[in-house]
Amino acid sequence: MTIDVPQAILDALTDVPMPRLPAERPTPETVGVRGLNLPVYRAGCVIVGSGAAGLRAAVELRRRGGDVVVVSQSAWGGTSACSGSDKQTLHTANTADRGDNCLAMARAIRAGGAMDEDTAYVEAVGSSRAMASLQFMGLPLPQDPLGGTLRYQTDHDEAGRATSCGPRTSRLMVKVLAEEAIRLGVPIHNHTTVARILTEGDAAGRRVSGVLAFRGKDRSDANPLGLAVYLAPVLVLAAGGPGELYRDSVYPNGCFGSLGLALEAGIDLVNLTESQFGIGTRREGFPWNLSGSYVQAIPHVYSVDGQGREHHFLADYYRTTRELASNLFRKGYQWPFHATRMLDFGSSLVDLAIWREGRAGRRVFMDFNRNPLPVPGDRPFDLRQLDEDARAYLGTAGAIQGLPIERLRHMNPLAIELYRRYKVDIAAEPLEFAVNNQHMNGGIAVDVWGRSSLARCYAVGEAAGTHGVTRPGGAALNAGQVFGTRVAEHIAATGLARPPEVAAAGPALDQAVAAVHALLRPESPLRVRAIRAEVQARMSEHCGIICDPEGVARALVEARALNAQVRTQGIAPDRASEAARAVQWQQMALASEAVLTALNRFIGLGGGSRGARAICDPAGDGLPMARSGPLEPYRFRKERAEHRGEQIVVRMAQGRIELELRPNRAFDETARPFFERDWPAWLTGAIFDLPAATGRAPC
Ligand SMILES: Cc1cc2nc3c(=O)[nH]c(=O)nc-3n(C[C@H](O)[C@H](O)[C@H](O)COP(=O)(O)OP(=O)(O)OC[C@H]3O[C@@H](n4cnc5c(N)ncnc54)[C@H](O)[C@@H]3O)c2cc1C
């Protein structure tokens, strides 16, 4: 039986209109800095970013009486509003009758190592609340007739913890959270790009005092760059991931994140070596992940060379048609590349094969109107001749139709509808795709309340480096919701989220404006476009799924040279409106150096292949095999067990990037809360780990 879903329902889940933002209230206050006259906005807390994580923090803080403003480069930009996949996933605890519990979920979340154990538990135990409150705000998660949430299995998930509203889960999350923020009267300042974090005090007493931002609408003769000052005692960085770091990327355009911004403010970053890569359509067209039912429908995958000839290249890797088709199917729930899955003819051999086709200058396509062609000399494709996991799944789903497009339409008509919205009809024509960068697992180092190393500065969502080496599919969205809530609880407990009464921002503002002026130099030979091309090419060529020690070391030298040049020569924006982009590209070049510095050190410590990448090494003990024989150039080092227990911390001090190793924070699984013993800590606010003078009761 084919699922027959009325078009209106498909439309509502794929074409999600966002709420209208209320008019922004102008500020009457200005400050003179270096001959400029800048508007000053005051708030108890500035939240940078209006993705699902930032909006969650805003809503929760406002509900607790905090004075908050959200500033955003693009209110409905970023990954939450603009990214997705076949069934974009939210990962939350399943119920005990389905074999789940929070300790098991926490173990699964941190299974790949390099993750704080307490953070994993926080995410697990907070997930039910995150999901229920999203449902309360109107998120249409699917239910069975008795109210149970419909779930499925995804990457690194043994208990079926995934659920989804369809391709647009995170956009729907942004929608319901934004509606709630607007209802609560949270101001959202759109087209406002934060360029510098302002601080006050020295050494251990150094803390946030606000931010300097670009706001096109504040541009005037007295303020030609449109700079604006936000004074606030508390800052939440929710600026998402560094999507612009790689050329081959499935992030939407214009995702810069806040790694460079944080480095410049002396904030600790962590786990920058860890990212996620996988198959999807690139951002040059319509960036979208090809996970789940797209590959579980088992389309024919082929490449086309410069002469227009088709190549059935996967047949060079897998030994039988059954092995080829079953591994393609597995990309559905083993979506991210993982070096060890290249071994034993596993599913990441698909990523390697596609990556190599791209290197050879061939374009790769998925054809939903053809079943996979047979491996030469073997039997033709047959749905009854698949490995047990694939056969059982497709059988239970009733996806036994003759063609991939029919199976896809049966399992998930939204997956087809979604591409149609962007003028790509996968029912009619093959879909071009590649292996792309998709997620930054590392980021700003935070504790269990989302506090960064800079006092009064918090980080949530993809900006925070809370994920270890692997993360279950959907864990990113869950982490943003759980930590968005916790950050708000913590800020509310400090009682600090009130607009500051200080006269101005002190010397920090003067220095920040001076730094912007020092960077933007009309006479510089460096242009935004050139920096972008250089950084992205270097990262994709040397820091993607396949890398080697020499390549990484060379890339680091080049990245340092680029940053030295930026420091001495600045960047020439093509026009005033490109000034914010110039700052973001300067910060992205810095972030790229930070990633390469950490990766180079990791490799130097004997670090091997794990989540993001294979570290190729002729002396390595992992050797992927293909049908034609060993793939010697891709022999790789395996991961060392001891590296799972630690994380690389990256910070910038006196203009230099410094590294430090630290062990994962532990979590005692045997410790049990006890109501009467632990209640006072909640009642008095001691759970928030605040200095005695500021500790407030949470209720
Ligand atoms: C194709 C794709 C599919 C994915 N699928 C899944 C999935 O199924 N499940 C899952 O859990 N995760 C998934 N992810 C990851 C997940 O979508 C992101 O990690 C998550 O949405 C990040 O949310 P966020 O709120 O932290 O950041 P974003 O949603 O990216 O929001 C960042 C915000 O910050 C603003 N901003 C950035 N820089 C500045 C600045 N300097 N000043 C002011 N504002 C700024 C942006 O305008 C934006 O509003 C996917 C990612 C991609 C790319």
The ligand as an SDF file (V2000), in Angstrom:
LIG
                    3D

 53 58  0  0  0  0  0  0  0  0999 V2000
   22.1950   19.5870    5.8870 C   0  0  0  0  0  0  0  0  0  0  0  0
   22.1680   19.4890    7.3840 C   0  0  0  0  0  0  0  0  0  0  0  0
   21.3350   18.5470    7.9910 C   0  0  0  0  0  0  0  0  0  0  0  0
   21.3190   18.4450    9.3810 C   0  0  0  0  0  0  0  0  0  0  0  0
   20.5060   17.5050    9.9600 N   0  0  0  0  0  0  0  0  0  0  0  0
   20.4650   17.4090   11.3000 C   0  0  0  0  0  0  0  0  0  0  0  0
   19.5880   16.4820   11.9270 C   0  0  0  0  0  0  0  0  0  0  0  0
   18.8570   15.7420   11.2800 O   0  0  0  0  0  0  0  0  0  0  0  0
   19.5850   16.4540   13.2830 N   0  0  0  0  0  0  0  0  0  0  0  0
   20.3810   17.2570   14.0570 C   0  0  0  0  0  0  0  0  0  0  0  0
   20.3280   17.1830   15.2790 O   0  0  0  0  0  0  0  0  0  0  0  0
   21.2090   18.1410   13.4700 N   0  0  0  0  0  0  0  0  0  0  0  0
   21.2670   18.2430   12.1380 C   0  0  0  0  0  0  0  0  0  0  0  0
   22.1110   19.1570   11.5640 N   0  0  0  0  0  0  0  0  0  0  0  0
   22.8540   20.0600   12.4380 C   0  0  0  0  0  0  0  0  0  0  0  0
   21.8980   21.0950   13.0240 C   0  0  0  0  0  0  0  0  0  0  0  0
   20.9900   21.5140   12.0440 O   0  0  0  0  0  0  0  0  0  0  0  0
   22.6710   22.2920   13.5660 C   0  0  0  0  0  0  0  0  0  0  0  0
   23.7070   21.8620   14.3940 O   0  0  0  0  0  0  0  0  0  0  0  0
   21.7400   23.1970   14.3570 C   0  0  0  0  0  0  0  0  0  0  0  0
   20.6180   23.5760   13.5860 O   0  0  0  0  0  0  0  0  0  0  0  0
   22.4890   24.4280   14.8330 C   0  0  0  0  0  0  0  0  0  0  0  0
   21.5800   25.2760   15.4750 O   0  0  0  0  0  0  0  0  0  0  0  0
   22.1050   26.6060   16.1200 P   0  0  0  0  0  0  0  0  0  0  0  0
   20.9190   27.3090   16.6700 O   0  0  0  0  0  0  0  0  0  0  0  0
   23.2330   26.3200   17.0040 O   0  0  0  0  0  0  0  0  0  0  0  0
   22.7270   27.4270   14.8910 O   0  0  0  0  0  0  0  0  0  0  0  0
   22.0070   28.0060   13.5510 P   0  0  0  0  0  0  0  0  0  0  0  0
   20.6750   27.4440   13.3470 O   0  0  0  0  0  0  0  0  0  0  0  0
   23.0100   27.8360   12.4550 O   0  0  0  0  0  0  0  0  0  0  0  0
   21.8410   29.5090   13.8850 O   0  0  0  0  0  0  0  0  0  0  0  0
   22.9340   30.3700   13.9620 C   0  0  0  0  0  0  0  0  0  0  0  0
   22.4080   31.7720   14.0500 C   0  0  0  0  0  0  0  0  0  0  0  0
   23.4770   32.6570   14.3370 O   0  0  0  0  0  0  0  0  0  0  0  0
   23.4040   33.8030   13.4840 C   0  0  0  0  0  0  0  0  0  0  0  0
   24.7840   34.3200   13.4070 N   0  0  0  0  0  0  0  0  0  0  0  0
   25.9110   33.6780   13.0130 C   0  0  0  0  0  0  0  0  0  0  0  0
   26.9780   34.4680   13.1680 N   0  0  0  0  0  0  0  0  0  0  0  0
   26.5330   35.6330   13.6840 C   0  0  0  0  0  0  0  0  0  0  0  0
   27.1510   36.8530   14.0700 C   0  0  0  0  0  0  0  0  0  0  0  0
   28.4640   37.0430   13.9770 N   0  0  0  0  0  0  0  0  0  0  0  0
   26.3540   37.8380   14.5230 N   0  0  0  0  0  0  0  0  0  0  0  0
   25.0190   37.6910   14.6310 C   0  0  0  0  0  0  0  0  0  0  0  0
   24.3900   36.5470   14.2860 N   0  0  0  0  0  0  0  0  0  0  0  0
   25.1350   35.5400   13.8390 C   0  0  0  0  0  0  0  0  0  0  0  0
   22.7980   33.2660   12.2020 C   0  0  0  0  0  0  0  0  0  0  0  0
   22.1830   34.2740   11.4690 O   0  0  0  0  0  0  0  0  0  0  0  0
   21.7720   32.2810   12.7780 C   0  0  0  0  0  0  0  0  0  0  0  0
   20.5970   32.9790   13.1390 O   0  0  0  0  0  0  0  0  0  0  0  0
   22.1360   19.2870   10.1720 C   0  0  0  0  0  0  0  0  0  0  0  0
   22.9570   20.2250    9.5620 C   0  0  0  0  0  0  0  0  0  0  0  0
   22.9690   20.3470    8.1820 C   0  0  0  0  0  0  0  0  0  0  0  0
   23.8570   21.3690    7.5500 C   0  0  0  0  0  0  0  0  0  0  0  0
  1  2  1  0
  2  3  1  0
  2 52  2  0
  3  4  2  0
  4  5  1  0
  4 50  1  0
  5  6  2  0
  6  7  1  0
  6 13  1  0
  7  8  2  0
  7  9  1  0
  9 10  1  0
 10 11  2  0
 10 12  1  0
 12 13  2  0
 13 14  1  0
 14 15  1  0
 14 50  1  0
 15 16  1  0
 16 17  1  0
 16 18  1  0
 18 19  1  0
 18 20  1  0
 20 21  1  0
 20 22  1  0
 22 23  1  0
 23 24  1  0
 24 25  2  0
 24 26  1  0
 24 27  1  0
 27 28  1  0
 28 29  2  0
 28 30  1  0
 28 31  1  0
 31 32  1  0
 32 33  1  0
 33 34  1  0
 33 48  1  0
 34 35  1  0
 35 36  1  0
 35 46  1  0
 36 37  1  0
 36 45  1  0
 37 38  2  0
 38 39  1  0
 39 40  1  0
 39 45  2  0
 40 41  1  0
 40 42  2  0
 42 43  1  0
 43 44  2  0
 44 45  1  0
 46 47  1  0
 46 48  1  0
 48 49  1  0
 50 51  2  0
 51 52  1  0
 52 53  1  0
M  END
$$$$
